[in-house]
Amino acid sequence: MTPYIYSFTVTKDAIDFNGHVNNVTYLSWMIEAATKHGTSVDSGYEKCLEFGGTWVAKSHHIEYRKPSFENDELEMKTWIVDIGKILSTRAYELTRLSDGAVILEGKTEWVFVDAKKMRPMKIPEGVIEGFLNA
């Protein structure tokens, strides 16, 4: 499926005691990318709630390739690899714009759940369509 791409600059609050971006920050950027992607194709949080559901993470996999630092200009790319009945797999690639270095590659398995019962439910066609038609 078509990747969603956006760029941003690393801020001071993302830096840890080792002088580079904290590993937990990368995870938050991945979640932010997924959220932005969903919103951009009208399949975001609000749309999911219209169908009574929401996404929860089943698993995250992150492979760190290079460190990144304060003021680095980064580009986050994310796309849906697979979408099934209740589970969707999303991939991520984070690149430093100045030298093209791949900072990380990642994958998340997201489960669609009933927003009140927090039990898996079928992903509504109205949510899937946004990603397929992007």
Residue, then its C-alpha position, 0 to 999 in steps of 0.5 A: m500500500t502507499p506509504y505515508i511520509y512526513s519529516f520532522t526535526v529531533t528536539k532536545d527532549a528526545i535525547d537521552f543520557n548517551g547523547h542520542v535519541n532515546n529508544v523509547t522515543y523511536l517507538s512513540w514516533m512509530i505510533e505517531a506515524a501510524t496515527k497520522h497515517g490513519t487520520s490522513v486517509d480518514s481512517g483515524y481514531e475518530k472514524c474507528l470510534e464511529f464503528g465502535g472500535t480502536w487499535v491496540a498494539k499486539s507487538h512491536h519490532i524495532e531494529y536500530r540501524k544508526p543513532s540520531f541526534e538533536n537537530d537531525e532532520l528525519e523522514m518517517k515512512t509507514w505503510i500497511v503490509d497486511i490487513g486481515k479480519i482483526l489484525s493489521t501489520r504496519a511497517y516503518e522506516l526512519t531515515r536521516l535526510s542529510d545523509g540518507a542513513v536508515i535510522l531504524e526499521g520497524k513493524t507493529e501488529w495492531v489488533f482492532v478491538d471493541a472500544k468498550k469491551m476491549r475484545p477483538m472485533k472485525i475491522p470495519e470495511g469503512v476503516i479498511e477502505g481509507f488505507l486501500n484507496a490512499 
